[in-house]
């Protein structure tokens, strides 16, 4: 068993047993396997549906490293990333993720990650209605940002 993944498992077990979150742990390392941060889900403790282990690890690593670009780092997660976490991983430029359980394993204990992936693939309006509004004004705001040569992240 990978020792780095064990750190994520141990952190997830600890906070899970403290009723702070589910069985989700994450570790970010550099490319030489030096541990940068260890995190776990704090959804229940923080009353924050975005406080997933991967998100918490990314937040901690970015703060510690004083960057929003984690392209030189690796993420280990106890579960296959949900769509939100997968998006955050991509936004953080992380290129390698090791995961323990898959979507079916997570679904079997009641988590709905696959439900969200199905929405993304099918654009099911029974789950969520996405409607465009005020496009012209919003596009003007985006154009203003571009014209000011602001950083793209």
C-alpha positions in Angstrom: 0.0 0.0 0.0 1.2 3.5 -0.8 2.4 5.3 2.3 1.3 8.7 0.9 -2.3 7.4 0.4 -2.2 6.0 3.9 -1.8 9.6 5.2 -5.0 10.6 3.4 -6.8 7.5 4.7 -5.6 8.2 8.3 -6.7 11.9 8.1 -10.1 10.9 6.6 -10.6 8.3 9.3 -9.8 10.8 12.0 -12.1 13.5 10.9 -14.8 11.0 9.9 -14.8 9.6 13.4 -15.0 13.1 14.8 -18.1 13.7 12.6 -16.4 16.4 10.6 -16.8 14.8 7.2 -17.0 11.6 5.2 -14.4 9.0 4.3 -12.5 11.4 2.1 -8.9 12.3 2.5 -6.3 14.0 0.2 -2.6 14.6 0.1 -0.6 16.9 -2.1 3.0 16.2 -2.7 5.8 17.6 -4.8 7.1 15.4 -7.7 9.7 14.0 -5.3 6.9 12.6 -3.0 7.6 15.2 -0.3 4.3 15.8 1.5 3.1 19.4 1.2 -0.4 19.1 2.9 -2.8 16.5 4.2 -6.5 17.3 4.3 -9.9 15.7 4.7 -13.5 16.5 4.1 -14.8 19.1 6.5 -18.3 19.4 5.0 -20.1 18.5 8.2 -17.9 20.6 10.5 -17.9 23.7 8.3 -21.5 23.3 7.1 -19.9 23.9 3.6 -20.8 21.6 0.7 -17.5 22.6 -1.0 -15.2 21.5 1.8 -14.3 18.3 0.1 -10.9 16.7 0.9 -9.4 17.6 -2.5 -10.7 21.2 -2.3 -9.3 21.5 1.3 -6.0 20.1 0.2 -5.8 22.5 -2.8 -6.7 25.5 -0.6 -4.1 24.6 2.0 -1.4 23.9 -0.5 -2.0 27.2 -2.4 -2.0 29.1 0.8 1.2 27.4 2.1 3.0 27.7 -1.3 1.6 31.2 -2.0 0.5 30.2 -5.5 -2.6 29.2 -7.4 -0.6 27.1 -9.8 0.0 23.5 -8.6 1.3 22.2 -11.9 4.4 20.8 -10.2 2.4 18.8 -7.6 0.6 15.5 -7.3 -2.7 14.8 -5.6 -3.7 11.6 -3.8 -7.4 11.1 -2.9 -9.2 8.3 -1.1 -12.0 8.5 -3.8 -12.3 9.3 -7.4 -12.8 13.1 -7.5 -16.4 14.4 -7.8 -17.1 16.8 -10.6 -16.5 19.8 -8.4 -13.1 18.5 -7.1 -12.1 17.4 -10.6 -12.8 20.9 -11.8 -10.7 22.4 -9.0 -7.9 19.9 -9.7 -7.9 21.0 -13.4 -8.1 24.7 -12.4 -5.1 24.2 -10.1 -3.2 22.7 -13.0 -2.5 19.4 -11.2 -1.6 16.8 -13.8 -1.5 13.6 -11.8 -4.1 12.3 -9.4 -4.0 8.9 -7.6 -7.3 7.7 -6.2 -8.5 4.8 -4.1 -12.2 4.1 -4.6 -14.2 4.6 -7.8 -17.6 6.2 -8.5 -19.4 2.9 -8.0 -17.8 2.3 -4.6 -18.9 5.8 -3.5 -22.4 5.4 -4.9 -22.8 2.1 -3.0 -22.5 3.9 0.3 -24.9 6.7 -0.7 -22.8 9.5 -2.1 -24.1 11.0 -5.4 -21.0 11.9 -7.4 -22.2 9.8 -10.3 -25.5 11.6 -10.2 -23.7 14.8 -11.0 -21.6 13.2 -13.7 -24.8 12.0 -15.3 -26.2 15.5 -15.2 -23.1 16.9 -16.9 -23.3 14.2 -19.6 -27.1 14.5 -20.2 -27.8 18.1 -19.3 -30.9 16.9 -17.4 -33.2 19.8 -16.6 -34.9 17.7 -13.9 -31.7 18.0 -11.9 -30.8 21.6 -12.6 -32.1 24.3 -15.0 -29.3 26.4 -16.5 -30.6 29.6 -18.2 -28.6 32.4 -19.7 -29.4 35.9 -18.5 -27.9 39.4 -19.2 -25.4 38.0 -21.6 -24.5 41.4 -23.1 -23.8 43.1 -19.8 -21.8 40.1 -18.5 -19.9 39.8 -21.7 -19.0 43.5 -21.4 -17.6 42.8 -17.9 -15.5 40.0 -19.3 -14.3 42.2 -22.2 -13.3 44.9 -19.7 -11.2 42.3 -17.8 -9.5 41.2 -21.0 -8.9 44.8 -22.2 -7.1 45.6 -18.9 -4.7 42.7 -19.6 -5.5 41.1 -16.2 -4.0 37.7 -15.3 -5.8 34.7 -16.8 -5.9 31.8 -14.3 
